[in-house]
């Protein structure tokens, strides 16, 4: 059992984060690691109080982004993170789910596939971490954190 604890602690520090912060590795939800079999067409939400209850529901909160410092690291889905792809991290949505992220102040939006878990940290109002490419598409690179609304959509 004692040998298992350091291994679990090590797993807890792999993940994604908001604005580029060298060396920062927030924990990954250990239950999320078993969700990698979710198909891209599966639009169901994981059961959670923080996620909308059905595919037509919307969730509003803050979005952040992450990029080059994590390029090549494995995501919760098992694929390698590529900041040039339209992907995102969400705490509870099934991996493979497609969502539309709409920036509240400008109305610009982007469709992304959830392939990782996050955002993590003390600020629970953060609901999604976007890849750099997705963040560029809605013009949030300079701002770093913006208010968004997300909803589940059919695949690309």
Rosetta constraint file for C-alpha pairs under 8 A:
AtomPair CA 1 CA 5 HARMONIC 6.74 0.50
AtomPair CA 2 CA 6 HARMONIC 7.50 0.50
AtomPair CA 3 CA 7 HARMONIC 7.01 0.50
AtomPair CA 4 CA 8 HARMONIC 6.25 0.50
AtomPair CA 5 CA 9 HARMONIC 6.14 0.50
AtomPair CA 6 CA 10 HARMONIC 6.11 0.50
AtomPair CA 7 CA 11 HARMONIC 6.36 0.50
AtomPair CA 8 CA 12 HARMONIC 6.21 0.50
AtomPair CA 9 CA 13 HARMONIC 6.90 0.50
AtomPair CA 10 CA 14 HARMONIC 7.36 0.50
AtomPair CA 11 CA 27 HARMONIC 7.37 0.50
AtomPair CA 11 CA 28 HARMONIC 7.31 0.50
AtomPair CA 12 CA 26 HARMONIC 7.16 0.50
AtomPair CA 12 CA 27 HARMONIC 4.11 0.50
AtomPair CA 12 CA 28 HARMONIC 5.41 0.50
AtomPair CA 12 CA 29 HARMONIC 7.60 0.50
AtomPair CA 12 CA 30 HARMONIC 7.59 0.50
AtomPair CA 13 CA 25 HARMONIC 4.92 0.50
AtomPair CA 13 CA 26 HARMONIC 5.30 0.50
AtomPair CA 13 CA 27 HARMONIC 4.56 0.50
AtomPair CA 13 CA 28 HARMONIC 6.93 0.50
AtomPair CA 14 CA 25 HARMONIC 5.47 0.50
AtomPair CA 14 CA 26 HARMONIC 6.46 0.50
AtomPair CA 14 CA 27 HARMONIC 5.91 0.50
AtomPair CA 14 CA 28 HARMONIC 6.30 0.50
AtomPair CA 15 CA 25 HARMONIC 5.68 0.50
AtomPair CA 15 CA 26 HARMONIC 5.61 0.50
AtomPair CA 15 CA 27 HARMONIC 5.94 0.50
AtomPair CA 15 CA 28 HARMONIC 5.52 0.50
AtomPair CA 15 CA 75 HARMONIC 6.98 0.50
AtomPair CA 15 CA 76 HARMONIC 7.74 0.50
AtomPair CA 15 CA 116 HARMONIC 7.73 0.50
AtomPair CA 15 CA 117 HARMONIC 6.97 0.50
AtomPair CA 15 CA 118 HARMONIC 7.17 0.50
AtomPair CA 16 CA 25 HARMONIC 6.54 0.50
AtomPair CA 16 CA 26 HARMONIC 6.52 0.50
AtomPair CA 16 CA 66 HARMONIC 6.87 0.50
AtomPair CA 16 CA 70 HARMONIC 7.34 0.50
AtomPair CA 16 CA 89 HARMONIC 7.42 0.50
AtomPair CA 16 CA 116 HARMONIC 7.65 0.50
AtomPair CA 16 CA 117 HARMONIC 7.28 0.50
AtomPair CA 16 CA 118 HARMONIC 6.26 0.50
AtomPair CA 16 CA 119 HARMONIC 6.80 0.50
AtomPair CA 16 CA 129 HARMONIC 7.65 0.50
AtomPair CA 17 CA 21 HARMONIC 7.78 0.50
AtomPair CA 17 CA 24 HARMONIC 7.31 0.50
AtomPair CA 17 CA 25 HARMONIC 6.95 0.50
AtomPair CA 17 CA 26 HARMONIC 6.63 0.50
AtomPair CA 17 CA 64 HARMONIC 7.81 0.50
AtomPair CA 17 CA 65 HARMONIC 7.13 0.50
AtomPair CA 17 CA 66 HARMONIC 5.84 0.50
AtomPair CA 17 CA 118 HARMONIC 7.19 0.50
AtomPair CA 17 CA 119 HARMONIC 6.07 0.50
AtomPair CA 17 CA 120 HARMONIC 7.24 0.50
AtomPair CA 17 CA 129 HARMONIC 6.93 0.50
AtomPair CA 18 CA 64 HARMONIC 4.66 0.50
AtomPair CA 18 CA 65 HARMONIC 4.67 0.50
AtomPair CA 18 CA 66 HARMONIC 5.16 0.50
AtomPair CA 18 CA 119 HARMONIC 7.15 0.50
AtomPair CA 18 CA 129 HARMONIC 6.12 0.50
AtomPair CA 18 CA 144 HARMONIC 7.65 0.50
AtomPair CA 18 CA 145 HARMONIC 7.99 0.50
AtomPair CA 19 CA 64 HARMONIC 6.35 0.50
AtomPair CA 19 CA 65 HARMONIC 5.48 0.50
AtomPair CA 19 CA 66 HARMONIC 5.55 0.50
AtomPair CA 19 CA 67 HARMONIC 7.98 0.50
AtomPair CA 19 CA 144 HARMONIC 5.94 0.50
AtomPair CA 19 CA 145 HARMONIC 7.96 0.50
AtomPair CA 20 CA 65 HARMONIC 7.85 0.50
AtomPair CA 20 CA 66 HARMONIC 5.93 0.50
AtomPair CA 20 CA 67 HARMONIC 6.73 0.50
AtomPair CA 20 CA 68 HARMONIC 7.99 0.50
AtomPair CA 20 CA 69 HARMONIC 6.88 0.50
AtomPair CA 22 CA 69 HARMONIC 6.84 0.50
AtomPair CA 26 CA 120 HARMONIC 5.94 0.50
AtomPair CA 26 CA 121 HARMONIC 6.92 0.50
AtomPair CA 27 CA 120 HARMONIC 6.81 0.50
AtomPair CA 28 CA 32 HARMONIC 7.49 0.50
AtomPair CA 28 CA 76 HARMONIC 7.78 0.50
AtomPair CA 28 CA 117 HARMONIC 6.22 0.50
AtomPair CA 28 CA 118 HARMONIC 6.99 0.50
AtomPair CA 28 CA 120 HARMONIC 7.78 0.50
AtomPair CA 29 CA 33 HARMONIC 7.38 0.50
AtomPair CA 29 CA 91 HARMONIC 7.71 0.50
AtomPair CA 29 CA 117 HARMONIC 6.98 0.50
AtomPair CA 30 CA 34 HARMONIC 7.91 0.50
AtomPair CA 31 CA 35 HARMONIC 7.52 0.50
AtomPair CA 32 CA 36 HARMONIC 7.72 0.50
AtomPair CA 32 CA 76 HARMONIC 6.73 0.50
AtomPair CA 32 CA 92 HARMONIC 7.99 0.50
AtomPair CA 32 CA 117 HARMONIC 7.07 0.50
AtomPair CA 33 CA 76 HARMONIC 5.63 0.50
AtomPair CA 33 CA 77 HARMONIC 7.14 0.50
AtomPair CA 35 CA 77 HARMONIC 7.31 0.50
AtomPair CA 35 CA 94 HARMONIC 6.79 0.50
AtomPair CA 35 CA 95 HARMONIC 6.42 0.50
AtomPair CA 36 CA 76 HARMONIC 7.05 0.50
AtomPair CA 36 CA 77 HARMONIC 4.65 0.50
AtomPair CA 36 CA 78 HARMONIC 6.96 0.50
AtomPair CA 36 CA 95 HARMONIC 6.19 0.50
AtomPair CA 37 CA 95 HARMONIC 7.96 0.50
AtomPair CA 38 CA 42 HARMONIC 6.51 0.50
AtomPair CA 38 CA 94 HARMONIC 6.42 0.50
AtomPair CA 38 CA 95 HARMONIC 5.67 0.50
AtomPair CA 38 CA 96 HARMONIC 5.89 0.50
AtomPair CA 39 CA 95 HARMONIC 7.62 0.50
AtomPair CA 39 CA 96 HARMONIC 5.63 0.50
AtomPair CA 39 CA 97 HARMONIC 7.78 0.50
AtomPair CA 40 CA 95 HARMONIC 7.65 0.50
AtomPair CA 40 CA 96 HARMONIC 4.16 0.50
AtomPair CA 40 CA 97 HARMONIC 5.73 0.50
AtomPair CA 40 CA 98 HARMONIC 7.26 0.50
AtomPair CA 40 CA 113 HARMONIC 7.87 0.50
AtomPair CA 40 CA 155 HARMONIC 6.88 0.50
AtomPair CA 41 CA 96 HARMONIC 7.14 0.50
AtomPair CA 41 CA 97 HARMONIC 6.81 0.50
AtomPair CA 41 CA 98 HARMONIC 7.95 0.50
AtomPair CA 41 CA 154 HARMONIC 7.07 0.50
AtomPair CA 41 CA 155 HARMONIC 6.20 0.50
AtomPair CA 42 CA 94 HARMONIC 7.67 0.50
AtomPair CA 42 CA 96 HARMONIC 6.94 0.50
AtomPair CA 42 CA 97 HARMONIC 6.10 0.50
AtomPair CA 43 CA 55 HARMONIC 6.58 0.50
AtomPair CA 43 CA 94 HARMONIC 7.51 0.50
AtomPair CA 43 CA 97 HARMONIC 5.40 0.50
AtomPair CA 43 CA 98 HARMONIC 7.27 0.50
AtomPair CA 43 CA 152 HARMONIC 6.74 0.50
AtomPair CA 43 CA 153 HARMONIC 7.54 0.50
AtomPair CA 43 CA 154 HARMONIC 7.38 0.50
AtomPair CA 44 CA 54 HARMONIC 7.26 0.50
AtomPair CA 44 CA 55 HARMONIC 6.60 0.50
AtomPair CA 44 CA 93 HARMONIC 7.54 0.50
AtomPair CA 44 CA 94 HARMONIC 6.69 0.50
AtomPair CA 44 CA 97 HARMONIC 7.64 0.50
AtomPair CA 45 CA 51 HARMONIC 7.05 0.50
AtomPair CA 45 CA 52 HARMONIC 7.52 0.50
AtomPair CA 45 CA 53 HARMONIC 7.22 0.50
AtomPair CA 45 CA 54 HARMONIC 7.01 0.50
AtomPair CA 45 CA 55 HARMONIC 7.37 0.50
AtomPair CA 45 CA 92 HARMONIC 6.95 0.50
AtomPair CA 45 CA 93 HARMONIC 4.85 0.50
AtomPair CA 45 CA 94 HARMONIC 5.62 0.50
AtomPair CA 46 CA 51 HARMONIC 7.54 0.50
AtomPair CA 46 CA 92 HARMONIC 5.43 0.50
AtomPair CA 46 CA 93 HARMONIC 5.32 0.50
AtomPair CA 46 CA 94 HARMONIC 5.63 0.50
AtomPair CA 47 CA 51 HARMONIC 7.36 0.50
AtomPair CA 47 CA 53 HARMONIC 7.78 0.50
AtomPair CA 47 CA 92 HARMONIC 7.46 0.50
AtomPair CA 48 CA 92 HARMONIC 6.65 0.50
AtomPair CA 50 CA 92 HARMONIC 7.65 0.50
AtomPair CA 51 CA 59 HARMONIC 7.16 0.50
AtomPair CA 51 CA 92 HARMONIC 6.41 0.50
AtomPair CA 51 CA 93 HARMONIC 7.17 0.50
AtomPair CA 52 CA 57 HARMONIC 5.31 0.50
AtomPair CA 52 CA 58 HARMONIC 6.23 0.50
AtomPair CA 52 CA 59 HARMONIC 6.29 0.50
AtomPair CA 53 CA 57 HARMONIC 6.60 0.50
AtomPair CA 55 CA 151 HARMONIC 7.31 0.50
AtomPair CA 55 CA 152 HARMONIC 5.53 0.50
AtomPair CA 55 CA 153 HARMONIC 7.66 0.50
AtomPair CA 56 CA 151 HARMONIC 6.89 0.50
AtomPair CA 56 CA 152 HARMONIC 6.81 0.50
AtomPair CA 57 CA 151 HARMONIC 6.37 0.50
AtomPair CA 57 CA 152 HARMONIC 7.72 0.50
AtomPair CA 58 CA 149 HARMONIC 6.56 0.50
AtomPair CA 58 CA 150 HARMONIC 5.64 0.50
AtomPair CA 58 CA 151 HARMONIC 4.79 0.50
AtomPair CA 58 CA 152 HARMONIC 7.79 0.50
AtomPair CA 59 CA 149 HARMONIC 5.58 0.50
AtomPair CA 59 CA 150 HARMONIC 5.28 0.50
AtomPair CA 59 CA 151 HARMONIC 6.58 0.50
AtomPair CA 60 CA 127 HARMONIC 7.58 0.50
AtomPair CA 60 CA 147 HARMONIC 7.35 0.50
AtomPair CA 60 CA 148 HARMONIC 5.73 0.50
AtomPair CA 60 CA 149 HARMONIC 4.32 0.50
AtomPair CA 60 CA 150 HARMONIC 6.38 0.50
AtomPair CA 61 CA 125 HARMONIC 5.41 0.50
AtomPair CA 61 CA 126 HARMONIC 5.81 0.50
AtomPair CA 61 CA 127 HARMONIC 5.61 0.50
AtomPair CA 61 CA 147 HARMONIC 5.56 0.50
AtomPair CA 61 CA 148 HARMONIC 5.63 0.50
AtomPair CA 61 CA 149 HARMONIC 6.54 0.50
AtomPair CA 62 CA 125 HARMONIC 5.85 0.50
AtomPair CA 62 CA 126 HARMONIC 4.37 0.50
AtomPair CA 62 CA 127 HARMONIC 5.71 0.50
AtomPair CA 62 CA 128 HARMONIC 6.94 0.50
AtomPair CA 62 CA 145 HARMONIC 6.41 0.50
AtomPair CA 62 CA 146 HARMONIC 5.49 0.50
AtomPair CA 62 CA 147 HARMONIC 4.45 0.50
AtomPair CA 62 CA 148 HARMONIC 5.76 0.50
AtomPair CA 63 CA 126 HARMONIC 5.77 0.50
AtomPair CA 63 CA 127 HARMONIC 6.10 0.50
AtomPair CA 63 CA 128 HARMONIC 4.96 0.50
AtomPair CA 63 CA 129 HARMONIC 5.69 0.50
AtomPair CA 63 CA 130 HARMONIC 7.09 0.50
AtomPair CA 63 CA 145 HARMONIC 5.56 0.50
AtomPair CA 63 CA 146 HARMONIC 5.43 0.50
AtomPair CA 63 CA 147 HARMONIC 6.18 0.50
AtomPair CA 63 CA 148 HARMONIC 6.22 0.50
AtomPair CA 64 CA 126 HARMONIC 7.28 0.50
AtomPair CA 64 CA 128 HARMONIC 6.52 0.50
AtomPair CA 64 CA 129 HARMONIC 4.79 0.50
AtomPair CA 64 CA 130 HARMONIC 6.18 0.50
AtomPair CA 64 CA 135 HARMONIC 8.00 0.50
AtomPair CA 64 CA 144 HARMONIC 5.84 0.50
AtomPair CA 64 CA 145 HARMONIC 4.81 0.50
AtomPair CA 64 CA 146 HARMONIC 6.92 0.50
AtomPair CA 65 CA 129 HARMONIC 4.87 0.50
AtomPair CA 65 CA 130 HARMONIC 4.44 0.50
AtomPair CA 65 CA 131 HARMONIC 5.62 0.50
AtomPair CA 65 CA 132 HARMONIC 6.04 0.50
AtomPair CA 65 CA 135 HARMONIC 6.21 0.50
AtomPair CA 65 CA 141 HARMONIC 7.67 0.50
AtomPair CA 65 CA 144 HARMONIC 6.74 0.50
AtomPair CA 65 CA 145 HARMONIC 7.65 0.50
AtomPair CA 66 CA 70 HARMONIC 7.48 0.50
AtomPair CA 66 CA 83 HARMONIC 7.45 0.50
AtomPair CA 66 CA 129 HARMONIC 6.70 0.50
AtomPair CA 66 CA 130 HARMONIC 6.31 0.50
AtomPair CA 66 CA 131 HARMONIC 5.40 0.50
AtomPair CA 66 CA 132 HARMONIC 5.85 0.50
AtomPair CA 67 CA 71 HARMONIC 6.64 0.50
AtomPair CA 67 CA 82 HARMONIC 7.90 0.50
AtomPair CA 67 CA 83 HARMONIC 5.01 0.50
AtomPair CA 67 CA 131 HARMONIC 5.90 0.50
AtomPair CA 67 CA 132 HARMONIC 5.03 0.50
AtomPair CA 68 CA 83 HARMONIC 6.20 0.50
AtomPair CA 68 CA 132 HARMONIC 7.96 0.50
AtomPair CA 70 CA 81 HARMONIC 6.80 0.50
AtomPair CA 71 CA 80 HARMONIC 7.35 0.50
AtomPair CA 71 CA 81 HARMONIC 5.21 0.50
AtomPair CA 71 CA 82 HARMONIC 5.34 0.50
AtomPair CA 71 CA 83 HARMONIC 6.27 0.50
AtomPair CA 72 CA 80 HARMONIC 4.95 0.50
AtomPair CA 72 CA 81 HARMONIC 5.12 0.50
AtomPair CA 72 CA 82 HARMONIC 6.40 0.50
AtomPair CA 73 CA 80 HARMONIC 5.35 0.50
AtomPair CA 73 CA 81 HARMONIC 5.55 0.50
AtomPair CA 74 CA 78 HARMONIC 5.50 0.50
AtomPair CA 74 CA 79 HARMONIC 5.48 0.50
AtomPair CA 74 CA 80 HARMONIC 4.41 0.50
AtomPair CA 74 CA 81 HARMONIC 6.00 0.50
AtomPair CA 75 CA 79 HARMONIC 5.61 0.50
AtomPair CA 75 CA 80 HARMONIC 5.94 0.50
AtomPair CA 75 CA 81 HARMONIC 5.98 0.50
AtomPair CA 75 CA 115 HARMONIC 6.48 0.50
AtomPair CA 75 CA 116 HARMONIC 5.06 0.50
AtomPair CA 75 CA 117 HARMONIC 7.66 0.50
AtomPair CA 76 CA 95 HARMONIC 7.99 0.50
AtomPair CA 76 CA 115 HARMONIC 6.49 0.50
AtomPair CA 76 CA 116 HARMONIC 4.65 0.50
AtomPair CA 76 CA 117 HARMONIC 6.11 0.50
AtomPair CA 77 CA 95 HARMONIC 6.38 0.50
AtomPair CA 77 CA 115 HARMONIC 5.34 0.50
AtomPair CA 77 CA 116 HARMONIC 6.05 0.50
AtomPair CA 79 CA 115 HARMONIC 7.76 0.50
AtomPair CA 82 CA 131 HARMONIC 7.75 0.50
AtomPair CA 83 CA 87 HARMONIC 7.99 0.50
AtomPair CA 83 CA 131 HARMONIC 5.06 0.50
AtomPair CA 83 CA 132 HARMONIC 5.18 0.50
AtomPair CA 83 CA 133 HARMONIC 6.08 0.50
AtomPair CA 84 CA 131 HARMONIC 7.09 0.50
AtomPair CA 84 CA 132 HARMONIC 6.48 0.50
AtomPair CA 84 CA 133 HARMONIC 4.92 0.50
AtomPair CA 85 CA 131 HARMONIC 6.88 0.50
AtomPair CA 85 CA 133 HARMONIC 6.05 0.50
AtomPair CA 85 CA 134 HARMONIC 7.41 0.50
AtomPair CA 86 CA 111 HARMONIC 7.13 0.50
AtomPair CA 86 CA 112 HARMONIC 4.89 0.50
AtomPair CA 86 CA 113 HARMONIC 6.56 0.50
AtomPair CA 86 CA 130 HARMONIC 7.86 0.50
AtomPair CA 86 CA 131 HARMONIC 6.38 0.50
AtomPair CA 86 CA 133 HARMONIC 6.10 0.50
AtomPair CA 86 CA 134 HARMONIC 5.25 0.50
AtomPair CA 87 CA 112 HARMONIC 4.77 0.50
AtomPair CA 87 CA 113 HARMONIC 4.73 0.50
AtomPair CA 87 CA 114 HARMONIC 5.75 0.50
AtomPair CA 87 CA 115 HARMONIC 6.39 0.50
AtomPair CA 87 CA 130 HARMONIC 6.28 0.50
AtomPair CA 87 CA 131 HARMONIC 5.55 0.50
AtomPair CA 87 CA 134 HARMONIC 6.98 0.50
AtomPair CA 88 CA 112 HARMONIC 6.15 0.50
AtomPair CA 88 CA 113 HARMONIC 6.05 0.50
AtomPair CA 88 CA 114 HARMONIC 4.79 0.50
AtomPair CA 88 CA 115 HARMONIC 6.16 0.50
AtomPair CA 88 CA 116 HARMONIC 6.47 0.50
AtomPair CA 88 CA 128 HARMONIC 6.71 0.50
AtomPair CA 88 CA 129 HARMONIC 5.48 0.50
AtomPair CA 88 CA 130 HARMONIC 4.43 0.50
AtomPair CA 88 CA 131 HARMONIC 5.81 0.50
AtomPair CA 89 CA 114 HARMONIC 5.55 0.50
AtomPair CA 89 CA 115 HARMONIC 6.15 0.50
AtomPair CA 89 CA 116 HARMONIC 4.36 0.50
AtomPair CA 89 CA 117 HARMONIC 4.71 0.50
AtomPair CA 89 CA 118 HARMONIC 5.04 0.50
AtomPair CA 89 CA 119 HARMONIC 6.55 0.50
AtomPair CA 89 CA 128 HARMONIC 5.70 0.50
AtomPair CA 89 CA 129 HARMONIC 4.99 0.50
AtomPair CA 89 CA 130 HARMONIC 6.52 0.50
AtomPair CA 90 CA 114 HARMONIC 6.56 0.50
AtomPair CA 90 CA 116 HARMONIC 6.57 0.50
AtomPair CA 90 CA 117 HARMONIC 5.02 0.50
AtomPair CA 90 CA 118 HARMONIC 4.95 0.50
AtomPair CA 90 CA 119 HARMONIC 6.38 0.50
AtomPair CA 90 CA 127 HARMONIC 6.45 0.50
AtomPair CA 90 CA 128 HARMONIC 5.07 0.50
AtomPair CA 90 CA 129 HARMONIC 6.78 0.50
AtomPair CA 91 CA 117 HARMONIC 5.05 0.50
AtomPair CA 91 CA 118 HARMONIC 4.88 0.50
AtomPair CA 91 CA 119 HARMONIC 6.56 0.50
AtomPair CA 91 CA 120 HARMONIC 7.87 0.50
AtomPair CA 91 CA 127 HARMONIC 7.39 0.50
AtomPair CA 91 CA 128 HARMONIC 7.73 0.50
AtomPair CA 92 CA 117 HARMONIC 7.54 0.50
AtomPair CA 93 CA 97 HARMONIC 6.75 0.50
AtomPair CA 93 CA 114 HARMONIC 7.35 0.50
AtomPair CA 94 CA 114 HARMONIC 7.41 0.50
AtomPair CA 95 CA 113 HARMONIC 7.91 0.50
AtomPair CA 95 CA 114 HARMONIC 5.33 0.50
AtomPair CA 95 CA 115 HARMONIC 5.19 0.50
AtomPair CA 95 CA 116 HARMONIC 6.86 0.50
AtomPair CA 96 CA 113 HARMONIC 5.82 0.50
AtomPair CA 96 CA 114 HARMONIC 5.33 0.50
AtomPair CA 96 CA 115 HARMONIC 5.89 0.50
AtomPair CA 97 CA 113 HARMONIC 5.68 0.50
AtomPair CA 97 CA 114 HARMONIC 5.43 0.50
AtomPair CA 97 CA 152 HARMONIC 7.16 0.50
AtomPair CA 97 CA 155 HARMONIC 7.67 0.50
AtomPair CA 98 CA 111 HARMONIC 6.78 0.50
AtomPair CA 98 CA 112 HARMONIC 5.62 0.50
AtomPair CA 98 CA 113 HARMONIC 4.39 0.50
AtomPair CA 98 CA 114 HARMONIC 6.24 0.50
AtomPair CA 98 CA 152 HARMONIC 5.94 0.50
AtomPair CA 98 CA 153 HARMONIC 5.61 0.50
AtomPair CA 98 CA 154 HARMONIC 6.32 0.50
AtomPair CA 98 CA 155 HARMONIC 5.51 0.50
AtomPair CA 98 CA 156 HARMONIC 7.53 0.50
AtomPair CA 99 CA 111 HARMONIC 5.62 0.50
AtomPair CA 99 CA 112 HARMONIC 5.55 0.50
AtomPair CA 99 CA 113 HARMONIC 6.35 0.50
AtomPair CA 99 CA 114 HARMONIC 7.42 0.50
AtomPair CA 99 CA 150 HARMONIC 6.40 0.50
AtomPair CA 99 CA 151 HARMONIC 5.43 0.50
AtomPair CA 99 CA 152 HARMONIC 4.34 0.50
AtomPair CA 99 CA 153 HARMONIC 5.23 0.50
AtomPair CA 99 CA 154 HARMONIC 7.91 0.50
AtomPair CA 100 CA 109 HARMONIC 6.63 0.50
AtomPair CA 100 CA 110 HARMONIC 5.61 0.50
AtomPair CA 100 CA 111 HARMONIC 4.38 0.50
AtomPair CA 100 CA 112 HARMONIC 6.42 0.50
AtomPair CA 100 CA 150 HARMONIC 5.53 0.50
AtomPair CA 100 CA 151 HARMONIC 5.48 0.50
AtomPair CA 100 CA 152 HARMONIC 6.37 0.50
AtomPair CA 100 CA 153 HARMONIC 6.36 0.50
AtomPair CA 101 CA 109 HARMONIC 5.39 0.50
AtomPair CA 101 CA 110 HARMONIC 5.42 0.50
AtomPair CA 101 CA 111 HARMONIC 6.31 0.50
AtomPair CA 101 CA 112 HARMONIC 7.57 0.50
AtomPair CA 101 CA 148 HARMONIC 6.39 0.50
AtomPair CA 101 CA 149 HARMONIC 5.85 0.50
AtomPair CA 101 CA 150 HARMONIC 4.58 0.50
AtomPair CA 101 CA 151 HARMONIC 6.94 0.50
AtomPair CA 102 CA 107 HARMONIC 5.96 0.50
AtomPair CA 102 CA 108 HARMONIC 5.71 0.50
AtomPair CA 102 CA 109 HARMONIC 4.12 0.50
AtomPair CA 102 CA 110 HARMONIC 6.65 0.50
AtomPair CA 102 CA 138 HARMONIC 7.88 0.50
AtomPair CA 102 CA 148 HARMONIC 5.38 0.50
AtomPair CA 102 CA 149 HARMONIC 5.25 0.50
AtomPair CA 102 CA 150 HARMONIC 6.30 0.50
AtomPair CA 103 CA 107 HARMONIC 5.19 0.50
AtomPair CA 103 CA 108 HARMONIC 5.47 0.50
AtomPair CA 103 CA 109 HARMONIC 6.07 0.50
AtomPair CA 103 CA 138 HARMONIC 6.85 0.50
AtomPair CA 103 CA 146 HARMONIC 6.98 0.50
AtomPair CA 103 CA 147 HARMONIC 6.15 0.50
AtomPair CA 103 CA 148 HARMONIC 4.47 0.50
AtomPair CA 103 CA 149 HARMONIC 6.60 0.50
AtomPair CA 104 CA 108 HARMONIC 7.86 0.50
AtomPair CA 104 CA 147 HARMONIC 5.80 0.50
AtomPair CA 104 CA 148 HARMONIC 5.16 0.50
AtomPair CA 104 CA 149 HARMONIC 6.67 0.50
AtomPair CA 105 CA 147 HARMONIC 7.41 0.50
AtomPair CA 108 CA 138 HARMONIC 5.37 0.50
AtomPair CA 109 CA 137 HARMONIC 7.55 0.50
AtomPair CA 109 CA 138 HARMONIC 5.81 0.50
AtomPair CA 110 CA 134 HARMONIC 6.47 0.50
AtomPair CA 110 CA 137 HARMONIC 6.57 0.50
AtomPair CA 110 CA 138 HARMONIC 6.61 0.50
AtomPair CA 111 CA 134 HARMONIC 7.95 0.50
AtomPair CA 111 CA 156 HARMONIC 7.48 0.50
AtomPair CA 112 CA 134 HARMONIC 7.19 0.50
AtomPair CA 118 CA 127 HARMONIC 7.84 0.50
AtomPair CA 118 CA 128 HARMONIC 6.80 0.50
AtomPair CA 118 CA 129 HARMONIC 6.62 0.50
AtomPair CA 119 CA 126 HARMONIC 6.41 0.50
AtomPair CA 119 CA 127 HARMONIC 6.51 0.50
AtomPair CA 119 CA 128 HARMONIC 5.94 0.50
AtomPair CA 119 CA 129 HARMONIC 5.76 0.50
AtomPair CA 120 CA 124 HARMONIC 7.59 0.50
AtomPair CA 130 CA 134 HARMONIC 5.83 0.50
AtomPair CA 130 CA 135 HARMONIC 5.86 0.50
AtomPair CA 131 CA 135 HARMONIC 6.20 0.50
AtomPair CA 132 CA 136 HARMONIC 6.08 0.50
AtomPair CA 132 CA 141 HARMONIC 7.53 0.50
AtomPair CA 133 CA 137 HARMONIC 6.31 0.50
AtomPair CA 134 CA 138 HARMONIC 6.74 0.50
AtomPair CA 135 CA 139 HARMONIC 6.12 0.50
AtomPair CA 135 CA 140 HARMONIC 5.34 0.50
AtomPair CA 135 CA 141 HARMONIC 5.92 0.50
AtomPair CA 136 CA 140 HARMONIC 6.08 0.50
AtomPair CA 136 CA 141 HARMONIC 5.84 0.50
AtomPair CA 140 CA 144 HARMONIC 5.75 0.50
AtomPair CA 140 CA 145 HARMONIC 7.04 0.50
AtomPair CA 140 CA 146 HARMONIC 6.81 0.50
